[in-house]
C-alpha cells in the first residue's frame, strides 16, 4: 500500500468535501462521509481542517468571472447577468450549499460577503448616478429572487421554462432596476 503525503491527503479530503457539500449541503454532510469518500480517517479530516465548518468555508467559494459578465454595454447588462448565472452549474451548487448552511454564523457571513463582492460591488462599479449603490443592491435582490425561485424552491414552471425566454424576460426585469427610464 502506498502512503499518501499530508498534502495529498488534504487535497483528497478537500475534493471529497467539495463534492458532498455541493450535493448534500452542510447539515447533511458528515465528517465520516467526507472521510469515507476520501478514503481517509475522520480524525485526519479534523486534524487537517479543524472543524467541518472550517472545511466547508475552505471549499465553498462562489465567484463569477467579471470579464464575460461585463463585456457588454450597460444597456445589455441585465440579460447578460442572468445568462451568466444560469449557465454555470458551479454557481448553482455553491449558492445552494451556502444557503443551506446559512444558519451557521460564519457560513452566513460568507454568504453575505459573496452577495456584496459578487453581486453588488461589480454591478455598482458599472453604474453612475447618486443612486448607483441602491440600484446595485436592488439588482442583487432581483437576481437572488430568481436563484431562490429556481434553485431553492424549484418553482416547477420556472424550472421547465425555456432557458432563453427566462434570460430575456428576467434580464429585462433586471435591466429596469439597472437603468430605469428617465422620468
PyMOL commands that set and color helices and strands:
alter all, ss='L'
color gray80, all
select helices_A, chain A and resi 6-24+31-37+42-49+52-59+66-70+74-86+89-101+105-126+132-152+156-160+163-178
alter helices_A, ss='H'
color red, helices_A
deselect
rebuild
show_as cartoon
